[in-house]
Structure formats: structure tokens, C-alpha cells
Amino acid sequence: MKIAIVGAGAMGSVYAALMGDAGYEVWAIDSWADHIAAIKANGLRVEGASGDRTVRVNATTNAGDVGPCDLVVIATKAMHIEAAAASARALIGANTALLTIQNGLGSADRVADALAGTPVMIGVAGGFGASMKGPGHAHHNGMELIRLGNRAGAITPALTEVAEVWAQAGFKVRTFDDIAQLVWEKLICNVCFSASTALTEWTISQVMADEDTWRMASGCASEAYAVARAKNITLDFDDPVAYARDFGSKIPNAYSSLALDLMAGRASEIDAINGAIPPAGREVGIAAPYNETLSALVRAKEQSSAFATLEQDCWWEDGRST
């Protein structure tokens, strides 16, 4: 099987290395030229919860070099999704499976709009805590769950085949008929730790240990849970605070990708994560003051930072993802 990972930053590098190590033909596609050059020269190194390995995979900054693939995984940040989807057009053939895997709400719809006529699968990664150590070198603190589903609905043989690819590469995988459940179960954890770690610049364990910060973080999770319930979304738990704490305890030393973006002076995914809860709440008459306030503070912190103009146009996923 020929697999393209579009956006080979922290999480994308984990996917590419493990799939390459499982024997698949993998192409890592990213606009970070130094990263691609390092992979070509030395292989892709991934260390952490899955072990320490250096894997030879194909690497390029130009998706046009690759040709049609059996599986295309779009693994960029939410704000780069349109550019990544445009790049993915060169990779899609008659029988290509297309999977987009981001934090937050809305990315799959944007991919479907950009690649009209191509069925879209949705992935959600939880409990990895991945970061870039340098060009060609990624690290991850955890190795939890990959959730997969079809944007169009029920589990299909094609989705089951894609899930098997991930399982063969060593990932724990669960497939879902209910896409809303797939997305919202991860989103509740994202809103708990994304803005809170970004504003404090603390790790997940530090956020959970501080009474005041944990009240705000867990308040975000509770609001997201209330919105999900009001939308009649099925969830496999009834205590969002305990659920988020259990999630966080598996990667205590990680920062959210949103925190790392702000710490590095990059724009963040706040509008797709904490910032997505207040408008979703208004649709069902649920207020979300914790998420609204923390989102506003993150935006203010973004404005006070000296963002690198060039990076705003790039679409790599270059950070640590919870």
C-alpha cells in the first residue's frame, strides 16, 4: 500500500514512521524544507511511547512528486487545511482513501468542500503528546487511541481496511458509526487542556495540580459536555471532569499543540477548539463563559506575540498534539 502523509510535523511524523516501519510505502509531504532534507539524508526518527526508531521513508515538499496513493492522510493544523487539501489533489486516484485528522471542529467539512466528490474519512488522535525535537526527529509522550469514521456515516469495508493499516502499524484503533461522538469525545479533552496550557505555559500535570487553573480548565470541559448533550450527541461517559483528568494523566508532561504554537510565536487553532464551543452553545441555548473567556485571552496573547509572517502561509503541523 502506498500512503501519503500531508503535513509531516509532530503527529504526522509519528504516523509516517510507524507506517513505514510496518512495511508500507510512505511519503512524508511537508513544506518544512529542513525537515524533509533531514529525512532524506538520515531517515525519520521517532522516539517515545512507541520506542525509538529511525525509518527510511520517502520525503518531499512537493505533492506533485508522489503520484496517486492508496491512502492519503491530511495531518496539518486546522488553519492550514485548505492549502493541504489543495496539495492533496495530486495524490488522489480513482480508489484513494482520504483521511483527515485534526483537533477541533470543522476540518473535515472544509476538506470535503475543497475536494468535492472525494469521500472523506475523519480521524481523531488522542493521548499522544507529540513534539518536534528538530528536523527529522519527533517525540511522543503517549500512544493512546486513533478514532476513525466516515464523514458520510456508517462504518464501511473501506474504513475497516484503513483501520487495519493503522493497527498493523502498531496503533490502537477504534472505528465509529457516529462521527459526532468521535469528534466530541476528543474535543472535550482538547478544550480542557488547550487554552489552559497555552495561557499558563504549564504542562498538563501542572494545570491539573493548580486549583484555580484546574477550575477554569475543567469548566471548559464541562461546558463542552453540556453543549454535546444538548445536541443529543452520544458520549461514553457521564463525568467530563473525570474523563478529562484521566486523559491528561496519561500524558502529564505534555503541552497542548496550541500551547506550543503560542510559545513559539505561531498562530493557534483556538477558533477550532475552545473558540468553537460558544457558537455551538448558542445554537442550543447553552452559555460557555469559560471557553469564551479563555479563547479571548488566547487571541489577545496571539496579538501580543511577534508572529513570523512566513509561517502563516505554511501548512505543516509543527508542534505537540494532545
C-alpha positions as CSV (number, residue, x, y, z in Angstrom):
1,M,0.0,0.0,0.0
2,K,1.2,3.5,-0.9
3,I,0.5,6.1,1.8
4,A,1.0,9.9,1.7
5,I,1.1,11.9,5.0
6,V,0.3,15.5,4.1
7,G,1.7,17.6,7.0
8,A,4.6,15.6,8.5
9,G,5.1,17.6,11.6
10,A,5.0,16.1,15.1
11,M,1.9,13.9,14.7
12,G,2.4,13.3,11.0
13,S,5.9,12.1,11.7
14,V,4.7,9.6,14.2
15,Y,2.2,8.3,11.6
16,A,4.7,8.2,8.8
17,A,7.5,6.4,10.8
18,L,5.3,3.7,12.3
19,M,3.6,3.0,9.0
20,G,6.9,3.0,7.2
21,D,8.3,0.6,9.8
22,A,5.3,-1.7,9.2
23,G,6.5,-2.1,5.6
24,Y,4.2,0.3,3.8
25,E,5.4,2.7,1.1
26,V,5.2,6.0,2.9
27,W,5.6,9.5,1.6
28,A,6.1,12.3,4.1
29,I,5.0,15.6,2.5
30,D,5.7,18.9,4.2
31,S,6.7,22.5,3.5
32,W,9.4,22.5,6.1
33,A,12.4,22.1,3.8
34,D,15.0,21.4,6.5
35,H,12.8,18.6,7.9
36,I,12.3,17.0,4.5
37,A,16.1,17.3,3.8
38,A,16.9,15.6,7.1
39,I,14.5,12.7,6.4
40,K,16.1,12.2,3.0
41,A,19.6,12.3,4.4
42,N,19.2,10.3,7.7
43,G,15.7,8.8,7.8
44,L,12.8,9.8,10.1
45,R,13.5,9.3,13.8
46,V,10.6,8.9,16.2
47,E,11.1,8.2,19.9
48,G,8.8,8.0,22.9
49,A,6.0,5.8,23.9
50,S,6.3,3.5,20.8
51,G,10.1,3.1,21.2
52,D,13.0,4.7,19.4
53,R,13.3,4.0,15.7
54,T,14.8,5.6,12.6
55,V,12.8,4.7,9.5
56,R,13.6,5.3,5.8
57,V,10.5,6.9,4.2
58,N,10.1,8.9,1.1
59,A,10.0,12.7,1.7
60,T,9.2,15.7,-0.4
61,T,8.0,19.3,-0.2
62,N,6.0,18.8,-3.5
63,A,3.0,16.5,-3.5
64,G,3.3,16.5,-7.3
65,D,6.4,14.3,-7.0
66,V,4.4,11.4,-5.4
67,G,1.5,10.4,-7.8
68,P,-1.7,8.7,-6.8
69,C,-1.8,6.9,-3.4
70,D,-3.9,4.2,-1.8
71,L,-4.3,6.2,1.4
72,V,-3.8,10.0,1.9
73,V,-3.7,11.3,5.4
74,I,-4.0,15.0,5.9
75,A,-2.4,15.8,9.2
76,T,-1.9,19.5,9.2
77,K,-3.2,22.1,11.8
78,A,-6.8,23.2,11.2
79,M,-5.8,26.7,9.9
80,H,-3.7,25.1,7.1
81,I,-6.4,22.6,6.0
82,E,-7.4,24.3,2.7
83,A,-3.8,24.6,1.5
84,A,-3.2,20.9,2.5
85,A,-6.3,19.8,0.7
86,A,-5.2,21.6,-2.4
87,S,-1.9,19.8,-2.3
88,A,-3.6,16.5,-1.9
89,R,-5.4,16.7,-5.2
90,A,-2.3,15.4,-6.9
91,L,-2.3,12.3,-4.7
92,I,-5.9,11.2,-5.3
93,G,-6.7,8.5,-7.7
94,A,-9.9,6.5,-8.5
95,N,-9.6,4.3,-5.4
96,T,-7.8,6.5,-3.0
97,A,-9.0,6.6,0.7
98,L,-8.8,10.1,2.0
99,L,-8.5,10.6,5.8
100,T,-8.2,14.0,7.5
101,I,-7.1,14.0,11.2
102,Q,-7.2,17.3,13.2
103,N,-8.1,18.8,16.5
104,G,-11.4,20.6,16.9
105,L,-14.5,21.2,14.8
106,G,-15.0,21.8,11.1
107,S,-11.9,20.5,9.3
108,A,-13.5,17.5,7.6
109,D,-16.2,19.8,6.1
110,R,-13.5,22.1,4.7
111,V,-11.6,19.2,3.2
112,A,-14.8,17.9,1.6
113,D,-15.6,21.4,0.2
114,A,-12.0,21.7,-1.2
115,L,-12.0,18.1,-2.7
116,A,-15.6,17.9,-3.9
117,G,-16.6,14.4,-5.0
118,T,-13.9,12.6,-2.9
119,P,-15.3,10.7,0.1
120,V,-13.7,11.9,3.4
121,M,-12.8,9.8,6.4
122,I,-12.3,11.5,9.7
123,G,-9.7,10.7,12.3
124,V,-9.1,11.8,15.8
125,A,-5.9,11.1,17.7
126,G,-5.9,11.1,21.5
127,G,-3.2,10.8,24.1
128,F,0.0,11.2,22.0
129,G,1.5,14.4,23.2
130,A,3.9,14.7,20.2
131,S,6.5,17.3,19.5
132,M,9.4,18.0,17.1
133,K,12.8,17.7,18.6
134,G,14.4,19.0,15.4
135,P,14.4,18.4,11.7
136,G,13.8,14.7,11.0
137,H,13.2,13.9,14.7
138,A,9.9,13.7,16.5
139,H,9.0,12.6,20.1
140,H,5.7,11.5,21.6
141,N,4.8,11.1,25.3
142,G,1.8,8.7,24.8
143,M,0.4,6.1,22.5
144,E,-3.3,6.0,23.1
145,L,-6.2,5.9,20.6
146,I,-6.8,6.6,17.0
147,R,-10.6,7.1,16.3
148,L,-11.8,6.7,12.7
149,G,-15.1,7.2,11.0
150,N,-16.7,8.1,7.7
151,R,-17.9,11.7,7.3
152,A,-20.9,10.3,5.3
153,G,-21.9,8.0,8.1
154,A,-21.6,4.3,9.0
155,I,-18.6,2.0,9.0
156,T,-17.8,0.6,5.6
157,P,-15.4,-2.0,4.3
158,A,-13.1,0.8,3.1
159,L,-13.0,2.3,6.6
160,T,-12.3,-1.1,8.1
161,E,-9.4,-1.6,5.6
162,V,-7.9,1.8,6.6
163,A,-8.3,0.9,10.3
164,E,-6.3,-2.3,9.7
165,V,-3.5,-0.3,8.2
166,W,-3.2,1.7,11.4
167,A,-3.5,-1.4,13.5
168,Q,-0.7,-3.1,11.6
169,A,1.5,-0.1,12.2
170,G,1.0,-0.5,16.0
171,F,-1.7,2.0,16.7
172,K,-4.7,1.2,18.9
173,V,-7.7,1.9,16.7
174,R,-11.4,2.2,17.2
175,T,-14.0,2.8,14.3
176,F,-17.2,4.7,14.8
177,D,-20.6,4.9,13.1
178,D,-21.3,8.1,14.9
179,I,-19.0,10.8,13.7
180,A,-20.3,13.4,16.2
181,Q,-19.3,11.1,19.1
182,L,-15.9,10.5,17.6
183,V,-15.2,14.3,17.4
184,W,-16.8,15.5,20.6
185,E,-15.2,12.9,22.9
186,K,-11.8,14.2,21.9
187,L,-12.9,17.9,21.8
188,I,-14.0,17.8,25.4
189,C,-10.4,16.9,26.4
190,N,-9.0,19.4,23.9
191,V,-10.9,22.3,25.4
192,C,-9.8,21.3,28.9
193,F,-6.1,21.5,28.1
194,S,-5.6,23.6,25.0
195,A,-6.3,27.1,26.2
196,S,-5.2,26.4,29.8
197,T,-1.7,25.1,28.9
198,A,-1.4,27.9,26.3
199,L,-2.1,30.7,28.7
200,T,-0.1,29.4,31.7
201,E,2.7,27.8,29.6
202,W,2.4,24.8,32.0
203,T,2.3,21.1,31.3
204,I,-0.9,19.2,31.7
205,S,0.0,17.9,35.1
206,Q,0.8,21.4,36.3
207,V,-2.6,22.6,35.1
208,M,-4.3,19.7,36.9
209,A,-2.4,20.4,40.1
210,D,-3.3,24.1,40.4
211,E,-6.7,24.6,42.0
212,D,-7.6,27.8,40.2
213,T,-6.3,26.8,36.8
214,W,-7.9,23.4,37.0
215,R,-11.3,25.1,37.8
216,M,-11.0,27.0,34.6
217,A,-9.8,24.1,32.5
218,S,-12.4,21.6,33.9
219,G,-15.0,24.3,33.4
220,C,-14.2,24.4,29.7
221,A,-14.7,20.6,29.6
222,S,-18.0,20.7,31.5
223,E,-19.3,23.4,29.1
224,A,-18.4,21.4,26.0
225,Y,-20.0,18.3,27.6
226,A,-23.2,20.3,28.3
227,V,-23.3,21.5,24.6
228,A,-22.8,18.0,23.3
229,R,-25.6,16.6,25.5
230,A,-27.9,19.5,24.4
231,K,-27.1,18.5,20.8
232,N,-28.1,14.9,21.6
233,I,-24.6,13.6,20.9
234,T,-23.8,10.2,22.3
235,L,-20.9,10.1,24.7
236,D,-19.5,7.0,26.5
237,F,-19.1,8.8,29.9
238,D,-21.2,11.0,32.2
239,D,-18.5,12.9,34.1
240,P,-16.5,15.1,31.8
241,V,-14.1,16.3,34.5
242,A,-13.1,12.8,35.5
243,Y,-12.9,11.9,31.8
244,A,-10.5,14.8,31.0
245,R,-8.4,14.2,34.1
246,D,-8.0,10.5,33.1
247,F,-7.0,11.6,29.6
248,G,-4.5,14.1,31.0
249,S,-3.0,11.7,33.5
250,K,-1.7,9.6,30.6
251,I,0.4,12.4,29.1
252,P,1.2,14.5,32.2
253,N,4.4,16.1,30.9
254,A,2.9,17.2,27.6
255,Y,1.8,20.6,26.5
256,S,-1.1,21.1,24.1
257,S,-0.2,21.8,20.5
258,L,-2.0,25.1,21.0
259,A,0.4,26.0,23.9
260,L,3.5,25.1,21.8
261,D,2.2,27.2,18.9
262,L,1.9,30.3,21.1
263,M,5.2,29.7,22.9
264,A,6.9,29.6,19.5
265,G,5.1,32.7,18.2
266,R,2.9,30.8,15.8
267,A,-0.9,31.3,15.2
268,S,-3.0,28.7,17.0
269,E,-6.1,26.6,16.4
270,I,-8.1,28.4,19.1
271,D,-11.1,29.0,16.9
272,A,-11.5,25.3,16.1
273,I,-11.1,24.2,19.7
274,N,-12.1,26.4,22.7
275,G,-13.4,29.1,20.4
276,A,-15.8,26.6,18.7
277,I,-17.8,25.9,21.9
278,P,-19.5,29.3,22.4
279,P,-21.1,29.4,19.0
280,A,-22.1,25.8,19.2
281,G,-23.6,26.5,22.6
282,R,-25.6,29.4,21.3
283,E,-27.3,27.1,18.8
284,V,-28.7,25.1,21.7
285,G,-29.1,27.8,24.3
286,I,-26.1,26.8,26.4
287,A,-23.7,29.5,27.6
288,A,-20.0,28.8,27.6
289,P,-18.3,31.6,29.6
290,Y,-15.1,29.7,30.5
291,N,-14.4,28.8,26.9
292,E,-15.4,32.3,25.7
293,T,-13.1,34.0,28.2
294,L,-10.1,31.7,27.7
295,S,-10.5,31.9,23.9
296,A,-10.4,35.7,24.1
297,L,-7.3,35.6,26.3
298,V,-5.6,33.3,23.8
299,R,-6.4,35.6,20.9
300,A,-5.0,38.5,22.9
301,K,-1.8,36.6,23.6
302,E,-1.6,35.8,19.9
303,Q,-1.9,39.5,19.0
304,S,0.8,40.4,21.5
305,S,3.3,37.9,20.0
306,A,5.6,38.7,17.1
307,F,4.3,36.0,14.7
308,A,6.6,35.1,11.8
309,T,4.9,36.2,8.7
310,L,6.3,33.3,6.6
311,E,4.9,30.7,8.9
312,Q,1.3,32.0,8.5
313,D,1.5,30.7,4.9
314,C,2.9,27.2,5.7
315,W,0.8,24.2,6.4
316,W,2.9,21.8,8.4
317,E,1.7,20.5,11.8
318,D,4.8,21.6,13.7
319,G,4.1,21.1,17.4
320,R,2.9,18.8,20.2
321,S,-0.6,17.4,19.9
322,T,-2.8,16.1,22.7
